[in-house]
Amino acid sequence: MKRRSGLHTVLLVALLFSGCQPVLPIAVPTIVSTQPISTPEALPSATPTSPPTLALTPTLTWQLTPSATPKPVYTPITSQNAGRLLEVAVLDFGPWSQILSLEWAPDGSLLAVAAGNKIILVEPHTWSVAAQVDLVAAAAGLAFSPDSQHLAAAHRDGSLSVWDISLKNGAQLSPVFTLEAHRKGANQVVFSPDGLWLASGGNDALARVWQVRGGEAVAQIIGGSYAVADLAFSPDGAWLAIVNGNLIRLRKPDSGIMGLTLQAQEPIYRLAYSPDGRWLAGGDTANQVLLWEIGEDVSGRVAGEHTGQPGRVNALIWQVEFHPQGDLLVSAGGDGTVRLWDLISNQALMVLSGHGGAATSATFSHDGLWLASGDLDGHLHIWGLQD
């Protein structure tokens, strides 16, 4: 992990973490395609721009496939076949509905999309809208509960909201509760593996833990000197990993007791645990996808790199996430690409292009059948493999 020049580091830190409040570009749909198409050519990298505050009213058009056409059958994505991914659908949420977060329900029934000032629940296979939520403030982070019954959102005004998704009826959903969680904005929210707690990180440099039932506070943890850009529970729920500047600190979620501290050369923006808890991945502000093996002897390495212009916002790694089997890692970058990495060979398996501006999100469905990605131009891309 080679250290970049001091000037570039200062510029990036000032840009993303100044005053404990990083510049997090702010963030329905028209189905453009429902048939497999070839992977598009890469687009030039684009620096995100701020949208107007008025979001477009969502519209949905559905292109029906003739009944005589056989329904495609898809096979789960693995490290052996990931290099053959195809784009099977694109949903367009409008030019100002920037996608900031995607989250699959653990039972595979829904894909939640934070696009502009709405959260849209999309049903897989048909890629139709099941329900939507109008927001007062855009959602920077989304999380489903382990039982897929609740959806939580971290909002740019500092609030957290939780909805009971089991009550969806195709219309508007009402939150079970809303919390005033953070000053200056909330960046991320995650459920504990047992579904009893909810953790959030904000621009006030704090991580907070809440009870899911009723929203009572459990703990308040000082993240450090900078905004808490991301956080994640370990798979066993014993630790809460908290991003702060170029550090990842592992803390006890109920008491804040300090455990392990991981350090990178550049500020970190995203992190993710592998399903078995063996690995912790991070995405930094300098194109790098980082990987630490968590054990008695902690070791770290660069798993891969994107190609954004050094020292600019398009060098930001917006998302890292593991495949459910744990042998694949996906990253979404400001260079407009989504990349898949083989953790065994440490090789890039696929570069998925065609995103408008920055690719902000990339996430596997829990059955490994789909990979969804989103971008700052409001496009949701669905990738899969025909059997």
C-alpha positions as a Markdown table, in Angstrom:
| # | Residue | x | y | z |
|---|---|---|---|---|
| 1 | Met | 0.0 | 0.0 | 0.0 |
| 2 | Lys | 2.2 | 2.8 | -1.3 |
| 3 | Arg | 1.7 | 6.2 | 0.3 |
| 4 | Arg | 0.6 | 8.9 | -2.0 |
| 5 | Ser | 2.1 | 12.4 | -1.9 |
| 6 | Gly | 1.3 | 14.5 | 1.1 |
| 7 | Leu | -0.4 | 17.1 | -1.1 |
| 8 | His | -2.8 | 14.6 | -2.5 |
| 9 | Thr | -3.6 | 13.2 | 0.9 |
| 10 | Val | -4.3 | 16.7 | 2.3 |
| 11 | Leu | -6.5 | 17.5 | -0.7 |
| 12 | Leu | -8.5 | 14.3 | -0.3 |
| 13 | Val | -8.9 | 14.5 | 3.4 |
| 14 | Ala | -9.9 | 18.2 | 3.1 |
| 15 | Leu | -12.5 | 17.3 | 0.4 |
| 16 | Leu | -14.1 | 14.3 | 2.1 |
| 17 | Phe | -13.5 | 14.8 | 5.8 |
| 18 | Ser | -13.3 | 18.5 | 6.5 |
| 19 | Gly | -15.0 | 19.6 | 9.6 |
| 20 | Cys | -16.0 | 16.1 | 10.5 |
| 21 | Gln | -18.3 | 16.2 | 7.5 |
| 22 | Pro | -17.1 | 14.5 | 4.2 |
| 23 | Val | -18.4 | 15.6 | 0.9 |
| 24 | Leu | -20.8 | 12.7 | 0.2 |
| 25 | Pro | -22.4 | 13.4 | -3.3 |
| 26 | Ile | -26.2 | 13.4 | -2.9 |
| 27 | Ala | -28.3 | 11.5 | -4.4 |
| 28 | Val | -38.7 | 6.1 | -10.7 |
| 29 | Pro | -37.9 | 4.0 | -13.1 |
| 30 | Thr | -38.0 | 3.1 | -16.8 |
| 31 | Ile | -37.0 | -0.4 | -17.6 |
| 32 | Val | -34.7 | 0.0 | -20.6 |
| 33 | Ser | -33.9 | -3.7 | -21.1 |
| 34 | Thr | -35.0 | -7.0 | -19.7 |
| 35 | Gln | -33.1 | -9.2 | -22.1 |
| 36 | Pro | -29.4 | -10.1 | -21.9 |
| 37 | Ile | -27.1 | -7.8 | -23.8 |
| 38 | Ser | -23.4 | -7.6 | -24.2 |
| 39 | Thr | -21.3 | -5.8 | -21.7 |
| 40 | Pro | -21.1 | -2.2 | -22.9 |
| 41 | Glu | -17.8 | -0.4 | -23.5 |
| 42 | Ala | -16.4 | 1.6 | -20.7 |
| 43 | Leu | -17.4 | 5.2 | -20.4 |
| 44 | Pro | -15.0 | 8.0 | -19.4 |
| 45 | Ser | -14.8 | 8.7 | -15.7 |
| 46 | Ala | -17.0 | 11.6 | -14.5 |
| 47 | Thr | -16.9 | 13.7 | -11.4 |
| 48 | Pro | -20.3 | 13.8 | -9.6 |
| 49 | Thr | -22.3 | 17.0 | -9.7 |
| 50 | Ser | -24.9 | 18.1 | -7.3 |
| 51 | Pro | -28.6 | 17.7 | -8.4 |
| 52 | Pro | -31.4 | 20.2 | -7.9 |
| 53 | Thr | -33.4 | 19.7 | -4.8 |
| 54 | Leu | -36.6 | 18.9 | -6.8 |
| 55 | Ala | -36.7 | 15.2 | -7.7 |
| 56 | Leu | -38.6 | 13.9 | -10.7 |
| 57 | Thr | -41.8 | 11.9 | -10.2 |
| 58 | Pro | -41.1 | 8.3 | -10.9 |
| 59 | Thr | -42.5 | 6.6 | -14.0 |
| 60 | Leu | -42.4 | 3.0 | -15.0 |
| 61 | Thr | -42.8 | 1.5 | -18.4 |
| 62 | Trp | -42.7 | -2.2 | -18.9 |
| 63 | Gln | -41.6 | -3.8 | -22.1 |
| 64 | Leu | -43.4 | -7.1 | -22.4 |
| 65 | Thr | -41.7 | -10.2 | -23.8 |
| 66 | Pro | -43.9 | -12.2 | -26.2 |
| 67 | Ser | -45.5 | -15.1 | -24.5 |
| 68 | Ala | -43.9 | -17.5 | -27.0 |
| 69 | Thr | -40.4 | -16.5 | -25.9 |
| 70 | Pro | -39.0 | -18.9 | -23.3 |
| 71 | Lys | -38.3 | -17.4 | -19.9 |
| 72 | Pro | -34.5 | -17.1 | -19.4 |
| 73 | Val | -33.0 | -19.4 | -16.7 |
| 74 | Tyr | -30.1 | -18.0 | -14.7 |
| 75 | Thr | -27.4 | -19.7 | -12.7 |
| 76 | Pro | -25.7 | -18.5 | -9.5 |
| 77 | Ile | -22.6 | -16.4 | -9.9 |
| 78 | Thr | -19.3 | -18.0 | -8.7 |
| 79 | Ser | -15.6 | -17.3 | -9.0 |
| 80 | Gln | -15.5 | -19.8 | -11.8 |
| 81 | Asn | -18.1 | -18.1 | -14.0 |
| 82 | Ala | -18.0 | -14.4 | -12.9 |
| 83 | Gly | -16.0 | -13.5 | -16.0 |
| 84 | Arg | -19.0 | -14.2 | -18.2 |
| 85 | Leu | -21.5 | -11.8 | -16.5 |
| 86 | Leu | -24.1 | -10.2 | -18.8 |
| 87 | Glu | -26.3 | -7.2 | -18.2 |
| 88 | Val | -29.8 | -8.5 | -18.0 |
| 89 | Ala | -31.8 | -5.4 | -17.1 |
| 90 | Val | -31.4 | -1.6 | -16.7 |
| 91 | Leu | -33.8 | 0.6 | -14.7 |
| 92 | Asp | -33.6 | 4.3 | -15.2 |
| 93 | Phe | -34.7 | 6.4 | -12.2 |
| 94 | Gly | -34.1 | 9.8 | -13.9 |
| 95 | Pro | -31.1 | 12.0 | -14.4 |
| 96 | Trp | -31.3 | 13.6 | -10.9 |
| 97 | Ser | -32.2 | 10.5 | -8.9 |
| 98 | Gln | -28.7 | 9.6 | -7.9 |
| 99 | Ile | -28.4 | 6.1 | -6.5 |
| 100 | Leu | -26.5 | 6.2 | -3.2 |
| 101 | Ser | -27.3 | 2.7 | -1.8 |
| 102 | Leu | -28.6 | -0.7 | -2.8 |
| 103 | Glu | -29.6 | -3.5 | -0.4 |
| 104 | Trp | -31.0 | -7.0 | -1.0 |
| 105 | Ala | -33.4 | -8.5 | 1.4 |
| 106 | Pro | -31.8 | -11.7 | 2.9 |
| 107 | Asp | -34.7 | -13.8 | 1.7 |
| 108 | Gly | -34.2 | -12.5 | -1.9 |
| 109 | Ser | -37.7 | -11.1 | -2.2 |
| 110 | Leu | -36.8 | -7.4 | -2.7 |
| 111 | Leu | -34.0 | -5.1 | -3.8 |
| 112 | Ala | -34.1 | -1.7 | -2.0 |
| 113 | Val | -32.8 | 1.3 | -4.0 |
| 114 | Ala | -32.1 | 4.7 | -2.5 |
| 115 | Ala | -32.6 | 7.0 | -5.5 |
| 116 | Gly | -32.9 | 10.7 | -5.0 |
| 117 | Asn | -35.6 | 11.5 | -2.5 |
| 118 | Lys | -37.2 | 8.0 | -2.7 |
| 119 | Ile | -36.6 | 4.5 | -1.6 |
| 120 | Ile | -37.9 | 2.1 | -4.2 |
| 121 | Leu | -38.5 | -1.6 | -3.6 |
| 122 | Val | -37.9 | -3.7 | -6.7 |
| 123 | Glu | -39.0 | -7.3 | -7.2 |
| 124 | Pro | -36.3 | -9.6 | -8.8 |
| 125 | His | -36.9 | -11.5 | -12.0 |
| 126 | Thr | -39.6 | -9.1 | -13.2 |
| 127 | Trp | -37.7 | -6.0 | -12.0 |
| 128 | Ser | -41.0 | -4.3 | -11.3 |
| 129 | Val | -41.7 | -1.8 | -8.5 |
| 130 | Ala | -43.4 | -3.4 | -5.4 |
| 131 | Ala | -43.5 | -0.3 | -3.3 |
| 132 | Gln | -41.9 | 3.1 | -2.8 |
| 133 | Val | -41.2 | 5.5 | 0.0 |
| 134 | Asp | -41.1 | 9.3 | -0.4 |
| 135 | Leu | -38.4 | 10.9 | 1.8 |
| 136 | Val | -37.9 | 14.3 | 3.3 |
| 137 | Ala | -34.1 | 13.8 | 3.1 |
| 138 | Ala | -32.2 | 11.5 | 0.8 |
| 139 | Ala | -31.0 | 8.1 | 2.2 |
| 140 | Ala | -27.2 | 7.6 | 2.2 |
| 141 | Gly | -27.4 | 4.1 | 3.5 |
| 142 | Leu | -29.9 | 1.2 | 3.6 |
| 143 | Ala | -30.0 | -2.0 | 5.6 |
| 144 | Phe | -32.5 | -5.0 | 5.8 |
| 145 | Ser | -33.0 | -6.8 | 9.0 |
| 146 | Pro | -31.8 | -10.5 | 9.0 |
| 147 | Asp | -35.5 | -11.7 | 8.8 |
| 148 | Ser | -36.2 | -9.4 | 5.8 |
| 149 | Gln | -39.1 | -7.8 | 7.7 |
| 150 | His | -37.7 | -4.4 | 8.3 |
| 151 | Leu | -35.8 | -1.9 | 6.2 |
| 152 | Ala | -33.7 | 0.9 | 7.8 |
| 153 | Ala | -32.3 | 4.1 | 6.2 |
| 154 | Ala | -29.7 | 6.6 | 7.3 |
| 155 | His | -30.7 | 10.1 | 6.0 |
| 156 | Arg | -28.6 | 13.1 | 5.1 |
| 157 | Asp | -30.5 | 15.2 | 7.6 |
| 158 | Gly | -29.1 | 13.0 | 10.4 |
| 159 | Ser | -32.2 | 10.9 | 11.0 |
| 160 | Leu | -32.8 | 7.2 | 10.9 |
| 161 | Ser | -36.0 | 5.5 | 9.8 |
| 162 | Val | -37.3 | 2.0 | 10.0 |
| 163 | Trp | -40.2 | 0.5 | 8.0 |
| 164 | Asp | -42.0 | -2.8 | 8.4 |
| 165 | Ile | -41.7 | -4.2 | 4.9 |
| 166 | Ser | -44.0 | -7.1 | 5.6 |
| 167 | Leu | -46.9 | -4.5 | 5.4 |
| 168 | Lys | -46.1 | -3.5 | 1.8 |
| 169 | Asn | -49.2 | -3.1 | -0.3 |
| 170 | Gly | -47.9 | -1.4 | -3.5 |
| 171 | Ala | -48.6 | 2.0 | -2.1 |
| 172 | Gln | -46.8 | 4.2 | 0.5 |
| 173 | Leu | -45.1 | 2.7 | 3.6 |
| 174 | Ser | -45.1 | 4.4 | 6.9 |
| 175 | Pro | -42.1 | 4.2 | 9.2 |
| 176 | Val | -42.3 | 2.2 | 12.4 |
| 177 | Phe | -40.1 | 4.9 | 14.0 |
| 178 | Thr | -37.8 | 7.7 | 13.1 |
| 179 | Leu | -34.8 | 8.8 | 15.2 |
| 180 | Glu | -32.9 | 12.0 | 15.3 |
| 181 | Ala | -29.6 | 10.2 | 15.4 |
| 182 | His | -26.8 | 12.4 | 14.2 |
| 183 | Arg | -25.9 | 16.1 | 13.8 |
| 184 | Lys | -24.8 | 17.1 | 10.3 |
| 185 | Gly | -26.1 | 13.9 | 8.6 |
| 186 | Ala | -26.1 | 10.1 | 8.9 |
| 187 | Asn | -23.9 | 8.1 | 6.5 |
| 188 | Gln | -24.7 | 4.5 | 7.2 |
| 189 | Val | -26.9 | 2.1 | 9.1 |
| 190 | Val | -26.5 | -1.7 | 9.8 |
| 191 | Phe | -28.4 | -4.4 | 11.7 |
| 192 | Ser | -26.7 | -6.7 | 14.1 |
| 193 | Pro | -26.7 | -10.3 | 13.0 |
| 194 | Asp | -29.3 | -11.2 | 15.6 |
| 195 | Gly | -31.6 | -8.4 | 14.4 |
| 196 | Leu | -31.9 | -6.9 | 17.9 |
| 197 | Trp | -29.7 | -3.8 | 17.4 |
| 198 | Leu | -29.2 | -1.1 | 14.8 |
| 199 | Ala | -25.9 | 0.8 | 14.5 |
| 200 | Ser | -25.5 | 4.1 | 12.7 |
| 201 | Gly | -22.5 | 6.4 | 11.8 |
| 202 | Gly | -22.7 | 10.1 | 11.1 |
| 203 | Asn | -20.9 | 13.3 | 10.3 |
| 204 | Asp | -20.7 | 14.1 | 14.0 |
| 205 | Ala | -17.9 | 11.6 | 14.3 |
| 206 | Leu | -20.1 | 9.3 | 16.4 |
| 207 | Ala | -21.3 | 5.7 | 16.0 |
| 208 | Arg | -24.6 | 5.0 | 17.9 |
| 209 | Val | -26.3 | 1.7 | 18.7 |
| 210 | Trp | -30.1 | 1.4 | 19.0 |
| 211 | Gln | -32.6 | -1.2 | 20.0 |
| 212 | Val | -34.7 | -2.2 | 17.0 |
| 213 | Arg | -37.8 | -2.5 | 19.1 |
| 214 | Gly | -38.7 | 1.1 | 20.0 |
| 215 | Gly | -35.5 | 2.7 | 19.0 |
| 216 | Glu | -34.0 | 3.2 | 22.5 |
| 217 | Ala | -30.3 | 4.1 | 22.7 |
| 218 | Val | -27.9 | 1.3 | 23.6 |
| 219 | Ala | -24.5 | 2.9 | 23.2 |
| 220 | Gln | -22.7 | 6.0 | 21.9 |
| 221 | Ile | -19.2 | 5.5 | 20.6 |
| 222 | Ile | -16.8 | 8.2 | 19.6 |
| 223 | Gly | -15.5 | 7.2 | 16.2 |
| 224 | Gly | -12.5 | 9.5 | 16.1 |
| 225 | Ser | -11.6 | 12.9 | 14.7 |
| 226 | Tyr | -13.5 | 12.6 | 11.4 |
| 227 | Ala | -17.0 | 11.7 | 10.2 |
| 228 | Val | -17.9 | 8.0 | 10.5 |
| 229 | Ala | -18.2 | 7.2 | 6.8 |
| 230 | Asp | -19.1 | 3.5 | 7.3 |
| 231 | Leu | -19.5 | 0.7 | 9.9 |
| 232 | Ala | -20.2 | -3.0 | 9.9 |
| 233 | Phe | -21.0 | -5.7 | 12.5 |
| 234 | Ser | -18.8 | -8.8 | 12.5 |
| 235 | Pro | -20.8 | -11.9 | 11.5 |
| 236 | Asp | -20.9 | -13.2 | 15.1 |
| 237 | Gly | -22.0 | -9.7 | 16.3 |
| 238 | Ala | -19.1 | -9.4 | 18.8 |
| 239 | Trp | -17.5 | -6.4 | 17.1 |
| 240 | Leu | -18.6 | -3.2 | 15.4 |
| 241 | Ala | -16.0 | -2.1 | 12.8 |
| 242 | Ile | -16.0 | 1.7 | 12.5 |
| 243 | Val | -14.3 | 3.8 | 9.7 |
| 244 | Asn | -12.7 | 7.0 | 10.8 |
| 245 | Gly | -10.2 | 8.7 | 8.5 |
| 246 | Asn | -7.5 | 6.1 | 7.5 |
| 247 | Leu | -8.4 | 3.9 | 10.5 |
| 248 | Ile | -10.8 | 1.0 | 11.0 |
| 249 | Arg | -11.4 | 0.5 | 14.7 |
| 250 | Leu | -13.1 | -2.6 | 16.1 |
| 251 | Arg | -15.2 | -1.8 | 19.1 |
| 252 | Lys | -17.6 | -3.7 | 21.4 |
| 253 | Pro | -21.1 | -2.5 | 20.2 |
| 254 | Asp | -22.6 | -2.3 | 23.7 |
| 255 | Ser | -19.7 | -0.8 | 25.6 |
| 256 | Gly | -17.4 | 0.8 | 23.0 |
| 257 | Ile | -14.4 | -1.2 | 24.4 |
| 258 | Met | -11.6 | -1.0 | 21.9 |
| 259 | Gly | -10.3 | -4.1 | 20.2 |
| 260 | Leu | -8.2 | -4.2 | 17.0 |
| 261 | Thr | -7.2 | -1.1 | 15.0 |
| 262 | Leu | -6.4 | -1.3 | 11.3 |
| 263 | Gln | -4.5 | 1.5 | 9.4 |
| 264 | Ala | -4.4 | 2.3 | 5.7 |
| 265 | Gln | -2.3 | 4.9 | 3.9 |
| 266 | Glu | -5.3 | 6.9 | 2.6 |
| 267 | Pro | -8.7 | 7.7 | 4.1 |
| 268 | Ile | -11.2 | 4.8 | 3.9 |
| 269 | Tyr | -14.7 | 5.3 | 2.7 |
| 270 | Arg | -16.3 | 1.8 | 2.7 |
| 271 | Leu | -15.7 | -1.5 | 4.5 |
| 272 | Ala | -17.3 | -5.0 | 4.6 |
| 273 | Tyr | -16.8 | -8.2 | 6.5 |
| 274 | Ser | -16.6 | -11.6 | 4.7 |
| 275 | Pro | -19.4 | -14.0 | 5.6 |
| 276 | Asp | -17.1 | -16.1 | 7.8 |
| 277 | Gly | -15.5 | -13.1 | 9.5 |
| 278 | Arg | -12.0 | -14.0 | 8.3 |
| 279 | Trp | -11.5 | -11.0 | 6.0 |
| 280 | Leu | -12.3 | -7.3 | 6.3 |
| 281 | Ala | -12.3 | -5.3 | 3.0 |
| 282 | Gly | -12.0 | -1.6 | 2.6 |
| 283 | Gly | -12.3 | 0.9 | -0.2 |
| 284 | Asp | -10.2 | 4.1 | 0.1 |
| 285 | Thr | -10.1 | 7.5 | -1.6 |
| 286 | Ala | -7.2 | 6.6 | -3.9 |
| 287 | Asn | -8.6 | 3.9 | -6.2 |
| 288 | Gln | -7.5 | 1.0 | -3.8 |
| 289 | Val | -9.5 | -2.0 | -2.7 |
| 290 | Leu | -7.9 | -3.2 | 0.6 |
| 291 | Leu | -8.0 | -6.5 | 2.3 |
| 292 | Trp | -7.1 | -7.5 | 5.9 |
| 293 | Glu | -7.0 | -11.1 | 7.2 |
| 294 | Ile | -8.4 | -10.9 | 10.8 |
| 295 | Gly | -6.6 | -13.3 | 13.1 |
| 296 | Glu | -3.8 | -13.6 | 15.6 |
| 297 | Asp | -1.4 | -12.1 | 13.1 |
| 298 | Val | -3.3 | -9.4 | 11.1 |
| 299 | Ser | -2.1 | -8.9 | 7.6 |
| 300 | Gly | -3.2 | -6.5 | 5.0 |
| 301 | Arg | -2.8 | -6.1 | 1.2 |
| 302 | Val | -4.1 | -4.3 | -1.8 |
| 303 | Ala | -6.6 | -6.6 | -3.5 |
| 304 | Gly | -7.0 | -4.4 | -6.5 |
| 305 | Glu | -7.2 | -0.9 | -8.0 |
| 306 | His | -9.6 | 1.2 | -10.0 |
| 307 | Thr | -8.4 | 3.8 | -12.5 |
| 308 | Gly | -9.9 | 7.1 | -11.3 |
| 309 | Gln | -7.8 | 10.2 | -11.7 |
| 310 | Pro | -5.5 | 10.4 | -8.7 |
| 311 | Gly | -6.3 | 13.2 | -6.2 |
| 312 | Arg | -9.9 | 13.6 | -7.6 |
| 313 | Val | -13.3 | 12.5 | -6.4 |
| 314 | Asn | -13.4 | 9.8 | -9.1 |
| 315 | Ala | -10.6 | 8.0 | -7.3 |
| 316 | Leu | -13.1 | 7.2 | -4.6 |
| 317 | Ile | -14.1 | 3.5 | -4.0 |
| 318 | Trp | -17.8 | 3.9 | -3.2 |
| 319 | Gln | -18.6 | 0.3 | -2.3 |
| 320 | Val | -17.0 | -3.0 | -1.4 |
| 321 | Glu | -18.9 | -6.2 | -0.7 |
| 322 | Phe | -18.2 | -10.0 | -0.5 |
| 323 | His | -20.0 | -12.7 | -2.5 |
| 324 | Pro | -22.2 | -14.9 | -0.2 |
| 325 | Gln | -19.6 | -17.7 | -0.6 |
| 326 | Gly | -16.8 | -15.4 | 0.5 |
| 327 | Asp | -14.4 | -16.1 | -2.4 |
| 328 | Leu | -15.4 | -13.1 | -4.5 |
| 329 | Leu | -15.1 | -9.4 | -3.8 |
| 330 | Val | -16.9 | -6.7 | -5.8 |
| 331 | Ser | -16.0 | -3.0 | -5.8 |
| 332 | Ala | -17.8 | 0.1 | -7.2 |
| 333 | Gly | -15.6 | 3.1 | -8.1 |
| 334 | Gly | -15.6 | 6.7 | -9.1 |
| 335 | Asp | -14.1 | 5.6 | -12.4 |
| 336 | Gly | -17.5 | 4.4 | -13.5 |
| 337 | Thr | -16.7 | 0.7 | -13.3 |
| 338 | Val | -17.7 | -2.2 | -11.1 |
| 339 | Arg | -14.9 | -4.8 | -10.7 |
| 340 | Leu | -14.9 | -8.4 | -9.4 |
| 341 | Trp | -11.9 | -9.8 | -7.6 |
| 342 | Asp | -10.9 | -13.4 | -6.9 |
| 343 | Leu | -9.6 | -13.5 | -3.4 |
| 344 | Ile | -7.7 | -16.8 | -4.0 |
| 345 | Ser | -5.7 | -15.7 | -7.0 |
| 346 | Asn | -5.8 | -12.0 | -6.2 |
| 347 | Gln | -6.8 | -11.4 | -9.9 |
| 348 | Ala | -9.5 | -9.2 | -11.5 |
| 349 | Leu | -12.2 | -11.4 | -13.0 |
| 350 | Met | -14.4 | -8.9 | -14.7 |
| 351 | Val | -14.8 | -5.2 | -15.3 |
| 352 | Leu | -18.4 | -4.1 | -15.7 |
| 353 | Ser | -18.7 | -0.8 | -17.6 |
| 354 | Gly | -21.6 | 1.4 | -18.8 |
| 355 | His | -22.3 | 3.3 | -15.6 |
| 356 | Gly | -23.0 | 7.0 | -15.8 |
| 357 | Gly | -20.6 | 9.0 | -13.7 |
| 358 | Ala | -19.4 | 7.2 | -10.6 |
| 359 | Ala | -20.6 | 3.6 | -9.9 |
| 360 | Thr | -21.8 | 4.1 | -6.3 |
| 361 | Ser | -23.1 | 0.7 | -5.3 |
| 362 | Ala | -22.6 | -3.0 | -6.0 |
| 363 | Thr | -24.2 | -5.8 | -4.1 |
| 364 | Phe | -24.8 | -9.6 | -4.6 |
| 365 | Ser | -28.2 | -11.2 | -3.9 |
| 366 | His | -28.0 | -13.6 | -1.0 |
| 367 | Asp | -28.5 | -16.6 | -3.3 |
| 368 | Gly | -25.7 | -15.4 | -5.5 |
| 369 | Leu | -28.0 | -15.3 | -8.5 |
| 370 | Trp | -27.8 | -11.5 | -9.2 |
| 371 | Leu | -25.3 | -8.6 | -9.0 |
| 372 | Ala | -26.9 | -5.2 | -8.8 |
| 373 | Ser | -25.1 | -1.9 | -9.3 |
| 374 | Gly | -26.1 | 1.7 | -9.3 |
| 375 | Asp | -24.6 | 5.0 | -10.4 |
| 376 | Leu | -24.9 | 8.8 | -10.0 |
| 377 | Asp | -26.9 | 9.1 | -13.2 |
| 378 | Gly | -29.8 | 7.2 | -11.6 |
| 379 | His | -29.3 | 3.9 | -13.4 |
| 380 | Leu | -29.8 | 0.5 | -11.8 |
| 381 | His | -28.0 | -2.3 | -13.6 |
| 382 | Ile | -28.7 | -6.0 | -13.0 |
| 383 | Trp | -26.1 | -8.5 | -14.0 |
| 384 | Gly | -26.5 | -12.3 | -14.2 |
| 385 | Leu | -25.6 | -15.5 | -16.1 |
| 386 | Gln | -27.9 | -17.5 | -18.3 |
| 387 | Asp | -27.9 | -21.2 | -17.7 |
